[in-house]
Amino acid sequence: MKITVAESAGFCFGVRRAVDEVYHQIETGEKPVYTFGPVIHNEQVMQELEAKGVSVVDSLADVEQLNQGTLIIRAHGVSRRTEEKMRESGLTIIDTTCPFVKKIHAIVQEKSREGLSVIIAGNPDHPEVKGIRGWSDGPVYIVETPEEMEALELPEGASAVLVAQTTFNLLKFEYIVEIFSQKRYYNTVVNTVCNATTKRQAEARRIAAEVDAMLVIGGRHSSNTQKLCEICKAGCKNTYFIETLVDLETIPFQSFCHVGITAGASTPNQIIEEVQEKLCQKN
Ligand code: SF4
């Protein structure tokens, strides 16, 4: 069996930076150390961090109960109000919001202050999108599909800026831009799908078209991994989402000659190597 592993599989720059900072704070920061939401969608890494004394807090109400320690904002970022409340808490705040996400916060703040409505192409329930929405001083609309963009009607005379969640499916964003551009109001588009995502999705698409089966490794709750799956399924009907080695057991590898592997931005290299090793043993 031939195995092709995507070069872009695994930790992106932003996730690597955030995880490294958590380990740095474990060594040098004021204790206890908290992260606002899981710093990474990976069970094994989260368990290791927990064993080293890191706790996850999920809401501002939780933060208000704390009176000492270090609170880390993860790569997804938070809304302006959440950040302000955190800074008022008296905890030491370490902000690891990815610079690519920060750039979207700045665009949304600036354009909304100029009077533009903000349209975000993304998943409304994803923390990154909730954070981005919270930097607007005016109306915000979230669309997840071209159909939702089609159906969106802004008030007469409105102007709007369209941005994307950093991990949004680039091809889908391009469809949405096309529809947005045909609307009558004054509009501005900023493609904020990050380079790491663009590269990962393009490589996954290319490999999926060449193989008999495609494995996508990542956390169940990882939005960028789910999007990778969606992209791979379009090119390869035998696409499997796996989180751990156990998930490999149910896949009928005997019927495949060429298997491709990619992984989401929160997937440690170690897991990718373990999957690759296990596949080699099946040869
Ligand atoms: S996917 Fe892109 S924007 Fe998101 S953390 Fe990684 S590098 Fe940053």
py3Dmol code that shows the C-alpha trace and the ligand (Angstrom):
import py3Dmol

protein = """\
ATOM      1  CA  MET A   1       0.000   0.000   0.000  1.00  0.00           C
ATOM      2  CA  LYS A   2       1.346   3.399  -0.977  1.00  0.00           C
ATOM      3  CA  ILE A   3       0.935   6.135   1.664  1.00  0.00           C
ATOM      4  CA  THR A   4       1.034   9.864   0.946  1.00  0.00           C
ATOM      5  CA  VAL A   5       1.178  12.246   3.900  1.00  0.00           C
ATOM      6  CA  ALA A   6       0.345  15.914   3.326  1.00  0.00           C
ATOM      7  CA  GLU A   7       3.315  18.183   4.110  1.00  0.00           C
ATOM      8  CA  SER A   8       0.918  20.708   5.628  1.00  0.00           C
ATOM      9  CA  ALA A   9      -0.683  18.177   8.026  1.00  0.00           C
ATOM     10  CA  GLY A  10      -0.631  19.026  11.726  1.00  0.00           C
ATOM     11  CA  PHE A  11       0.022  22.072  13.914  1.00  0.00           C
ATOM     12  CA  CYS A  12      -0.209  25.439  12.167  1.00  0.00           C
ATOM     13  CA  PHE A  13       1.890  28.413  13.247  1.00  0.00           C
ATOM     14  CA  GLY A  14      -0.889  29.913  15.402  1.00  0.00           C
ATOM     15  CA  VAL A  15      -1.714  26.723  17.320  1.00  0.00           C
ATOM     16  CA  ARG A  16       1.989  25.903  17.810  1.00  0.00           C
ATOM     17  CA  ARG A  17       2.574  29.403  19.193  1.00  0.00           C
ATOM     18  CA  ALA A  18      -0.396  29.132  21.611  1.00  0.00           C
ATOM     19  CA  VAL A  19       0.521  25.647  22.881  1.00  0.00           C
ATOM     20  CA  ASP A  20       4.193  26.640  23.341  1.00  0.00           C
ATOM     21  CA  GLU A  21       3.065  29.666  25.366  1.00  0.00           C
ATOM     22  CA  VAL A  22       0.962  27.473  27.687  1.00  0.00           C
ATOM     23  CA  TYR A  23       4.009  25.267  28.382  1.00  0.00           C
ATOM     24  CA  HIS A  24       6.108  28.406  28.914  1.00  0.00           C
ATOM     25  CA  GLN A  25       3.571  29.723  31.451  1.00  0.00           C
ATOM     26  CA  ILE A  26       3.557  26.351  33.247  1.00  0.00           C
ATOM     27  CA  GLU A  27       7.301  26.840  33.760  1.00  0.00           C
ATOM     28  CA  THR A  28       7.517  30.556  34.464  1.00  0.00           C
ATOM     29  CA  GLY A  29       4.048  32.098  34.883  1.00  0.00           C
ATOM     30  CA  GLU A  30       2.069  33.062  37.970  1.00  0.00           C
ATOM     31  CA  LYS A  31       0.128  30.001  39.200  1.00  0.00           C
ATOM     32  CA  PRO A  32      -2.436  28.634  38.752  1.00  0.00           C
ATOM     33  CA  VAL A  33      -2.527  28.705  34.953  1.00  0.00           C
ATOM     34  CA  TYR A  34      -5.900  28.832  33.179  1.00  0.00           C
ATOM     35  CA  THR A  35      -6.848  28.804  29.516  1.00  0.00           C
ATOM     36  CA  PHE A  36     -10.056  30.432  28.292  1.00  0.00           C
ATOM     37  CA  GLY A  37     -11.538  27.413  26.510  1.00  0.00           C
ATOM     38  CA  PRO A  38      -9.400  24.429  25.443  1.00  0.00           C
ATOM     39  CA  VAL A  39      -6.174  25.760  23.900  1.00  0.00           C
ATOM     40  CA  ILE A  40      -6.267  22.946  21.358  1.00  0.00           C
ATOM     41  CA  HIS A  41      -8.926  20.489  20.118  1.00  0.00           C
ATOM     42  CA  ASN A  42      -6.913  17.447  21.041  1.00  0.00           C
ATOM     43  CA  GLU A  43      -7.816  15.210  23.971  1.00  0.00           C
ATOM     44  CA  GLN A  44      -4.320  13.813  24.581  1.00  0.00           C
ATOM     45  CA  VAL A  45      -2.634  17.228  24.719  1.00  0.00           C
ATOM     46  CA  MET A  46      -5.413  18.591  26.944  1.00  0.00           C
ATOM     47  CA  GLN A  47      -4.987  15.686  29.375  1.00  0.00           C
ATOM     48  CA  GLU A  48      -1.240  16.324  29.519  1.00  0.00           C
ATOM     49  CA  LEU A  49      -1.812  20.023  30.250  1.00  0.00           C
ATOM     50  CA  GLU A  50      -4.350  19.147  32.945  1.00  0.00           C
ATOM     51  CA  ALA A  51      -1.806  16.821  34.557  1.00  0.00           C
ATOM     52  CA  LYS A  52       0.617  19.780  34.666  1.00  0.00           C
ATOM     53  CA  GLY A  53      -1.960  21.856  36.543  1.00  0.00           C
ATOM     54  CA  VAL A  54      -3.613  23.817  33.714  1.00  0.00           C
ATOM     55  CA  SER A  55      -7.373  24.340  34.102  1.00  0.00           C
ATOM     56  CA  VAL A  56      -9.861  25.367  31.455  1.00  0.00           C
ATOM     57  CA  VAL A  57     -12.380  28.123  32.193  1.00  0.00           C
ATOM     58  CA  ASP A  58     -15.281  28.470  29.806  1.00  0.00           C
ATOM     59  CA  SER A  59     -17.028  31.726  30.635  1.00  0.00           C
ATOM     60  CA  LEU A  60     -16.558  35.223  32.033  1.00  0.00           C
ATOM     61  CA  ALA A  61     -18.638  34.121  35.039  1.00  0.00           C
ATOM     62  CA  ASP A  62     -15.914  31.520  35.762  1.00  0.00           C
ATOM     63  CA  VAL A  63     -13.201  34.167  35.345  1.00  0.00           C
ATOM     64  CA  GLU A  64     -14.946  36.428  37.878  1.00  0.00           C
ATOM     65  CA  GLN A  65     -14.568  33.683  40.514  1.00  0.00           C
ATOM     66  CA  LEU A  66     -10.775  33.691  40.141  1.00  0.00           C
ATOM     67  CA  ASN A  67      -8.524  36.038  42.080  1.00  0.00           C
ATOM     68  CA  GLN A  68      -5.015  34.913  41.252  1.00  0.00           C
ATOM     69  CA  GLY A  69      -3.009  33.330  38.441  1.00  0.00           C
ATOM     70  CA  THR A  70      -2.478  33.506  34.696  1.00  0.00           C
ATOM     71  CA  LEU A  71      -5.267  33.408  32.146  1.00  0.00           C
ATOM     72  CA  ILE A  72      -4.346  32.544  28.573  1.00  0.00           C
ATOM     73  CA  ILE A  73      -6.441  33.632  25.588  1.00  0.00           C
ATOM     74  CA  ARG A  74      -6.146  30.924  22.931  1.00  0.00           C
ATOM     75  CA  ALA A  75      -5.402  31.322  19.194  1.00  0.00           C
ATOM     76  CA  HIS A  76      -9.127  31.723  18.317  1.00  0.00           C
ATOM     77  CA  GLY A  77      -9.206  35.069  20.167  1.00  0.00           C
ATOM     78  CA  VAL A  78     -12.130  36.613  22.065  1.00  0.00           C
ATOM     79  CA  SER A  79     -14.504  39.547  21.678  1.00  0.00           C
ATOM     80  CA  ARG A  80     -13.446  43.053  22.734  1.00  0.00           C
ATOM     81  CA  ARG A  81     -15.809  42.996  25.721  1.00  0.00           C
ATOM     82  CA  THR A  82     -14.502  39.619  26.892  1.00  0.00           C
ATOM     83  CA  GLU A  83     -10.912  40.829  26.632  1.00  0.00           C
ATOM     84  CA  GLU A  84     -11.737  44.003  28.588  1.00  0.00           C
ATOM     85  CA  LYS A  85     -13.474  42.008  31.329  1.00  0.00           C
ATOM     86  CA  MET A  86     -10.514  39.655  31.559  1.00  0.00           C
ATOM     87  CA  ARG A  87      -8.100  42.572  31.967  1.00  0.00           C
ATOM     88  CA  GLU A  88     -10.293  43.968  34.774  1.00  0.00           C
ATOM     89  CA  SER A  89     -10.136  40.619  36.612  1.00  0.00           C
ATOM     90  CA  GLY A  90      -6.706  41.226  38.158  1.00  0.00           C
ATOM     91  CA  LEU A  91      -5.339  38.009  36.631  1.00  0.00           C
ATOM     92  CA  THR A  92      -2.225  38.107  34.459  1.00  0.00           C
ATOM     93  CA  ILE A  93      -3.537  37.952  30.908  1.00  0.00           C
ATOM     94  CA  ILE A  94      -1.463  36.278  28.198  1.00  0.00           C
ATOM     95  CA  ASP A  95      -2.935  36.800  24.756  1.00  0.00           C
ATOM     96  CA  THR A  96      -2.020  34.143  22.175  1.00  0.00           C
ATOM     97  CA  THR A  97      -4.696  35.182  19.665  1.00  0.00           C
ATOM     98  CA  CYS A  98      -3.232  34.295  16.269  1.00  0.00           C
ATOM     99  CA  PRO A  99      -2.037  37.448  14.439  1.00  0.00           C
ATOM    100  CA  PHE A 100      -4.198  36.431  11.444  1.00  0.00           C
ATOM    101  CA  VAL A 101      -7.285  36.501  13.701  1.00  0.00           C
ATOM    102  CA  LYS A 102      -6.147  39.812  15.257  1.00  0.00           C
ATOM    103  CA  LYS A 103      -6.025  41.265  11.754  1.00  0.00           C
ATOM    104  CA  ILE A 104      -9.720  40.376  11.270  1.00  0.00           C
ATOM    105  CA  HIS A 105     -10.607  42.012  14.618  1.00  0.00           C
ATOM    106  CA  ALA A 106      -8.884  45.199  13.405  1.00  0.00           C
ATOM    107  CA  ILE A 107     -10.691  45.168  10.025  1.00  0.00           C
ATOM    108  CA  VAL A 108     -14.085  44.574  11.664  1.00  0.00           C
ATOM    109  CA  GLN A 109     -13.528  47.334  14.229  1.00  0.00           C
ATOM    110  CA  GLU A 110     -12.306  49.845  11.644  1.00  0.00           C
ATOM    111  CA  LYS A 111     -14.932  49.152   8.973  1.00  0.00           C
ATOM    112  CA  SER A 112     -17.838  49.054  11.427  1.00  0.00           C
ATOM    113  CA  ARG A 113     -16.697  52.425  12.811  1.00  0.00           C
ATOM    114  CA  GLU A 114     -16.778  53.750   9.238  1.00  0.00           C
ATOM    115  CA  GLY A 115     -20.454  52.713   9.166  1.00  0.00           C
ATOM    116  CA  LEU A 116     -20.189  49.454   7.203  1.00  0.00           C
ATOM    117  CA  SER A 117     -22.178  46.383   8.191  1.00  0.00           C
ATOM    118  CA  VAL A 118     -19.996  43.327   8.774  1.00  0.00           C
ATOM    119  CA  ILE A 119     -20.657  39.978   7.093  1.00  0.00           C
ATOM    120  CA  ILE A 120     -18.661  37.002   8.327  1.00  0.00           C
ATOM    121  CA  ALA A 121     -18.469  33.809   6.262  1.00  0.00           C
ATOM    122  CA  GLY A 122     -18.147  31.195   8.983  1.00  0.00           C
ATOM    123  CA  ASN A 123     -19.757  28.985  11.569  1.00  0.00           C
ATOM    124  CA  PRO A 124     -21.784  31.182  13.967  1.00  0.00           C
ATOM    125  CA  ASP A 125     -21.164  28.782  16.860  1.00  0.00           C
ATOM    126  CA  HIS A 126     -17.392  28.718  16.477  1.00  0.00           C
ATOM    127  CA  PRO A 127     -15.474  30.678  19.164  1.00  0.00           C
ATOM    128  CA  GLU A 128     -13.342  32.448  16.544  1.00  0.00           C
ATOM    129  CA  VAL A 129     -16.473  33.758  14.793  1.00  0.00           C
ATOM    130  CA  LYS A 130     -18.088  34.762  18.100  1.00  0.00           C
ATOM    131  CA  GLY A 131     -14.887  36.644  18.925  1.00  0.00           C
ATOM    132  CA  ILE A 132     -14.729  38.393  15.530  1.00  0.00           C
ATOM    133  CA  ARG A 133     -18.373  39.452  15.791  1.00  0.00           C
ATOM    134  CA  GLY A 134     -17.587  41.065  19.126  1.00  0.00           C
ATOM    135  CA  TRP A 135     -15.199  43.608  17.580  1.00  0.00           C
ATOM    136  CA  SER A 136     -17.906  45.257  15.497  1.00  0.00           C
ATOM    137  CA  ASP A 137     -19.551  48.507  16.563  1.00  0.00           C
ATOM    138  CA  GLY A 138     -22.468  47.946  14.186  1.00  0.00           C
ATOM    139  CA  PRO A 139     -24.642  45.242  12.604  1.00  0.00           C
ATOM    140  CA  VAL A 140     -23.080  41.828  11.976  1.00  0.00           C
ATOM    141  CA  TYR A 141     -24.423  39.052   9.748  1.00  0.00           C
ATOM    142  CA  ILE A 142     -23.010  35.535   9.610  1.00  0.00           C
ATOM    143  CA  VAL A 143     -23.398  33.325   6.558  1.00  0.00           C
ATOM    144  CA  GLU A 144     -22.224  29.746   6.331  1.00  0.00           C
ATOM    145  CA  THR A 145     -23.309  28.833   2.796  1.00  0.00           C
ATOM    146  CA  PRO A 146     -23.740  30.488  -0.626  1.00  0.00           C
ATOM    147  CA  GLU A 147     -27.522  29.988  -0.158  1.00  0.00           C
ATOM    148  CA  GLU A 148     -27.443  32.029   3.047  1.00  0.00           C
ATOM    149  CA  MET A 149     -25.511  34.780   1.226  1.00  0.00           C
ATOM    150  CA  GLU A 150     -28.102  34.691  -1.537  1.00  0.00           C
ATOM    151  CA  ALA A 151     -30.919  35.105   0.982  1.00  0.00           C
ATOM    152  CA  LEU A 152     -29.238  37.915   2.928  1.00  0.00           C
ATOM    153  CA  GLU A 153     -30.883  41.296   2.385  1.00  0.00           C
ATOM    154  CA  LEU A 154     -29.291  44.388   3.905  1.00  0.00           C
ATOM    155  CA  PRO A 155     -31.288  47.580   4.404  1.00  0.00           C
ATOM    156  CA  GLU A 156     -31.544  49.937   1.410  1.00  0.00           C
ATOM    157  CA  GLY A 157     -28.357  52.008   0.945  1.00  0.00           C
ATOM    158  CA  ALA A 158     -26.269  49.841   3.286  1.00  0.00           C
ATOM    159  CA  SER A 159     -22.544  49.279   2.788  1.00  0.00           C
ATOM    160  CA  ALA A 160     -20.864  46.085   3.930  1.00  0.00           C
ATOM    161  CA  VAL A 161     -17.522  44.412   4.385  1.00  0.00           C
ATOM    162  CA  LEU A 162     -17.226  40.642   3.948  1.00  0.00           C
ATOM    163  CA  VAL A 163     -14.552  38.701   5.844  1.00  0.00           C
ATOM    164  CA  ALA A 164     -14.094  34.966   6.485  1.00  0.00           C
ATOM    165  CA  GLN A 165     -13.362  32.732   9.433  1.00  0.00           C
ATOM    166  CA  THR A 166      -9.642  31.908   9.025  1.00  0.00           C
ATOM    167  CA  THR A 167     -10.341  28.207   8.447  1.00  0.00           C
ATOM    168  CA  PHE A 168     -13.283  28.653   6.076  1.00  0.00           C
ATOM    169  CA  ASN A 169     -13.408  26.470   2.952  1.00  0.00           C
ATOM    170  CA  LEU A 170     -11.738  28.749   0.371  1.00  0.00           C
ATOM    171  CA  LEU A 171     -13.762  27.507  -2.609  1.00  0.00           C
ATOM    172  CA  LYS A 172     -16.999  28.083  -0.696  1.00  0.00           C
ATOM    173  CA  PHE A 173     -15.781  31.576   0.245  1.00  0.00           C
ATOM    174  CA  GLU A 174     -15.162  32.313  -3.437  1.00  0.00           C
ATOM    175  CA  TYR A 175     -18.785  31.337  -4.268  1.00  0.00           C
ATOM    176  CA  ILE A 176     -20.012  33.541  -1.444  1.00  0.00           C
ATOM    177  CA  VAL A 177     -17.872  36.456  -2.714  1.00  0.00           C
ATOM    178  CA  GLU A 178     -19.331  36.018  -6.193  1.00  0.00           C
ATOM    179  CA  ILE A 179     -22.890  36.278  -4.861  1.00  0.00           C
ATOM    180  CA  PHE A 180     -21.961  39.155  -2.537  1.00  0.00           C
ATOM    181  CA  SER A 181     -20.420  41.081  -5.447  1.00  0.00           C
ATOM    182  CA  GLN A 182     -23.686  40.879  -7.377  1.00  0.00           C
ATOM    183  CA  LYS A 183     -25.642  42.563  -4.587  1.00  0.00           C
ATOM    184  CA  ARG A 184     -26.507  46.173  -5.259  1.00  0.00           C
ATOM    185  CA  TYR A 185     -25.021  47.831  -2.199  1.00  0.00           C
ATOM    186  CA  TYR A 186     -21.482  49.175  -1.881  1.00  0.00           C
ATOM    187  CA  ASN A 187     -19.310  46.313  -0.758  1.00  0.00           C
ATOM    188  CA  THR A 188     -15.746  45.440   0.231  1.00  0.00           C
ATOM    189  CA  VAL A 189     -14.234  41.963   0.448  1.00  0.00           C
ATOM    190  CA  VAL A 190     -11.203  40.992   2.496  1.00  0.00           C
ATOM    191  CA  ASN A 191     -10.122  37.385   2.045  1.00  0.00           C
ATOM    192  CA  THR A 192      -9.123  36.478   5.593  1.00  0.00           C
ATOM    193  CA  VAL A 193      -8.839  32.712   5.095  1.00  0.00           C
ATOM    194  CA  CYS A 194      -5.307  32.241   6.454  1.00  0.00           C
ATOM    195  CA  ASN A 195      -2.395  30.992   4.345  1.00  0.00           C
ATOM    196  CA  ALA A 196      -1.896  27.896   6.479  1.00  0.00           C
ATOM    197  CA  THR A 197      -5.535  26.938   5.845  1.00  0.00           C
ATOM    198  CA  THR A 198      -5.343  27.700   2.115  1.00  0.00           C
ATOM    199  CA  LYS A 199      -2.245  25.533   1.749  1.00  0.00           C
ATOM    200  CA  ARG A 200      -3.658  22.695   3.877  1.00  0.00           C
ATOM    201  CA  GLN A 201      -6.977  22.634   1.989  1.00  0.00           C
ATOM    202  CA  ALA A 202      -5.332  22.819  -1.477  1.00  0.00           C
ATOM    203  CA  GLU A 203      -2.965  19.963  -0.623  1.00  0.00           C
ATOM    204  CA  ALA A 204      -5.788  17.855   0.853  1.00  0.00           C
ATOM    205  CA  ARG A 205      -7.873  18.435  -2.295  1.00  0.00           C
ATOM    206  CA  ARG A 206      -4.965  17.409  -4.541  1.00  0.00           C
ATOM    207  CA  ILE A 207      -4.100  14.261  -2.568  1.00  0.00           C
ATOM    208  CA  ALA A 208      -7.771  13.210  -2.185  1.00  0.00           C
ATOM    209  CA  ALA A 209      -8.133  13.238  -5.979  1.00  0.00           C
ATOM    210  CA  GLU A 210      -5.165  10.847  -6.369  1.00  0.00           C
ATOM    211  CA  VAL A 211      -5.798   8.186  -3.698  1.00  0.00           C
ATOM    212  CA  ASP A 212      -8.230   5.300  -3.047  1.00  0.00           C
ATOM    213  CA  ALA A 213      -8.825   6.344   0.557  1.00  0.00           C
ATOM    214  CA  MET A 214      -8.149   9.466   2.559  1.00  0.00           C
ATOM    215  CA  LEU A 215      -7.597   9.700   6.319  1.00  0.00           C
ATOM    216  CA  VAL A 216      -8.267  13.008   8.029  1.00  0.00           C
ATOM    217  CA  ILE A 217      -6.840  13.091  11.549  1.00  0.00           C
ATOM    218  CA  GLY A 218      -8.097  15.548  14.143  1.00  0.00           C
ATOM    219  CA  GLY A 219     -10.272  16.307  17.145  1.00  0.00           C
ATOM    220  CA  ARG A 220     -14.030  15.704  16.901  1.00  0.00           C
ATOM    221  CA  HIS A 221     -14.692  19.322  17.833  1.00  0.00           C
ATOM    222  CA  SER A 222     -12.116  20.826  15.498  1.00  0.00           C
ATOM    223  CA  SER A 223     -13.866  22.942  12.908  1.00  0.00           C
ATOM    224  CA  ASN A 224     -10.890  23.104  10.528  1.00  0.00           C
ATOM    225  CA  THR A 225     -10.633  19.289  10.577  1.00  0.00           C
ATOM    226  CA  GLN A 226     -14.337  18.981   9.725  1.00  0.00           C
ATOM    227  CA  LYS A 227     -13.788  21.318   6.770  1.00  0.00           C
ATOM    228  CA  LEU A 228     -10.826  19.228   5.610  1.00  0.00           C
ATOM    229  CA  CYS A 229     -13.101  16.190   5.700  1.00  0.00           C
ATOM    230  CA  GLU A 230     -15.702  18.002   3.616  1.00  0.00           C
ATOM    231  CA  ILE A 231     -13.026  18.905   1.033  1.00  0.00           C
ATOM    232  CA  CYS A 232     -11.558  15.377   0.922  1.00  0.00           C
ATOM    233  CA  LYS A 233     -14.999  13.765   0.575  1.00  0.00           C
ATOM    234  CA  ALA A 234     -15.618  15.849  -2.546  1.00  0.00           C
ATOM    235  CA  GLY A 235     -12.548  14.265  -4.188  1.00  0.00           C
ATOM    236  CA  CYS A 236     -12.479  10.833  -2.563  1.00  0.00           C
ATOM    237  CA  LYS A 237     -15.595   8.987  -1.444  1.00  0.00           C
ATOM    238  CA  ASN A 238     -13.549   6.771   0.911  1.00  0.00           C
ATOM    239  CA  THR A 239     -12.679   9.585   3.306  1.00  0.00           C
ATOM    240  CA  TYR A 240     -12.386   8.657   6.994  1.00  0.00           C
ATOM    241  CA  PHE A 241     -12.243  10.994   9.960  1.00  0.00           C
ATOM    242  CA  ILE A 242     -10.070   9.562  12.736  1.00  0.00           C
ATOM    243  CA  GLU A 243      -9.198  10.887  16.146  1.00  0.00           C
ATOM    244  CA  THR A 244      -7.100   8.054  17.572  1.00  0.00           C
ATOM    245  CA  LEU A 245      -5.454   4.818  16.423  1.00  0.00           C
ATOM    246  CA  VAL A 246      -8.521   2.872  17.588  1.00  0.00           C
ATOM    247  CA  ASP A 247     -10.577   4.470  14.790  1.00  0.00           C
ATOM    248  CA  LEU A 248      -8.306   2.774  12.217  1.00  0.00           C
ATOM    249  CA  GLU A 249      -9.584  -0.671  13.170  1.00  0.00           C
ATOM    250  CA  THR A 250     -12.902  -0.362  11.335  1.00  0.00           C
ATOM    251  CA  ILE A 251     -11.424   0.818   8.006  1.00  0.00           C
ATOM    252  CA  PRO A 252     -11.205  -1.852   5.222  1.00  0.00           C
ATOM    253  CA  PHE A 253      -7.586  -1.135   4.185  1.00  0.00           C
ATOM    254  CA  GLN A 254      -7.268  -4.427   2.242  1.00  0.00           C
ATOM    255  CA  SER A 255      -9.283  -2.859  -0.593  1.00  0.00           C
ATOM    256  CA  PHE A 256      -7.033   0.217  -0.950  1.00  0.00           C
ATOM    257  CA  CYS A 257      -3.722   0.499  -2.850  1.00  0.00           C
ATOM    258  CA  HIS A 258      -3.029   4.161  -2.162  1.00  0.00           C
ATOM    259  CA  VAL A 259      -3.971   5.965   1.072  1.00  0.00           C
ATOM    260  CA  GLY A 260      -3.575   9.698   1.720  1.00  0.00           C
ATOM    261  CA  ILE A 261      -3.237  11.326   5.129  1.00  0.00           C
ATOM    262  CA  THR A 262      -3.901  14.874   6.209  1.00  0.00           C
ATOM    263  CA  ALA A 263      -4.589  16.390   9.624  1.00  0.00           C
ATOM    264  CA  GLY A 264      -6.158  19.448  11.207  1.00  0.00           C
ATOM    265  CA  ALA A 265      -4.270  22.391  12.703  1.00  0.00           C
ATOM    266  CA  SER A 266      -4.578  20.981  16.246  1.00  0.00           C
ATOM    267  CA  THR A 267      -3.146  17.549  15.493  1.00  0.00           C
ATOM    268  CA  PRO A 268       0.270  16.861  17.033  1.00  0.00           C
ATOM    269  CA  ASN A 269       2.879  15.329  14.688  1.00  0.00           C
ATOM    270  CA  GLN A 270       3.224  12.365  17.021  1.00  0.00           C
ATOM    271  CA  ILE A 271      -0.318  11.164  16.214  1.00  0.00           C
ATOM    272  CA  ILE A 272       0.263  11.566  12.470  1.00  0.00           C
ATOM    273  CA  GLU A 273       3.453   9.484  12.763  1.00  0.00           C
ATOM    274  CA  GLU A 274       1.664   6.805  14.808  1.00  0.00           C
ATOM    275  CA  VAL A 275      -1.097   6.508  12.193  1.00  0.00           C
ATOM    276  CA  GLN A 276       1.484   6.291   9.421  1.00  0.00           C
ATOM    277  CA  GLU A 277       3.389   3.579  11.314  1.00  0.00           C
ATOM    278  CA  LYS A 278       0.215   1.561  11.926  1.00  0.00           C
ATOM    279  CA  LEU A 279      -0.631   1.720   8.211  1.00  0.00           C
ATOM    280  CA  CYS A 280       2.853   0.503   7.293  1.00  0.00           C
ATOM    281  CA  GLN A 281       2.278  -2.529   9.564  1.00  0.00           C
ATOM    282  CA  LYS A 282      -0.885  -3.338   7.594  1.00  0.00           C
ATOM    283  CA  ASN A 283       1.158  -3.544   4.364  1.00  0.00           C
TER     284      ASN A 283
END
"""
ligand_1 = """\
8
SF4
S -5.395 28.237 11.231
Fe -4.359 30.105 10.560
S -5.410 31.741 11.687
Fe -5.950 29.831 12.714
S -4.422 29.648 14.326
Fe -3.628 28.535 12.565
S -2.308 30.040 11.488
Fe -3.649 31.165 12.896
"""
view = py3Dmol.view(width=600, height=400)
view.addModel(protein, "pdb")
view.setStyle({"model": 0}, {"cartoon": {"style": "trace"}})
view.addModel(ligand_1, "xyz")
view.setStyle({"model": 1}, {"stick": {}})
view.zoomTo()
view.show()
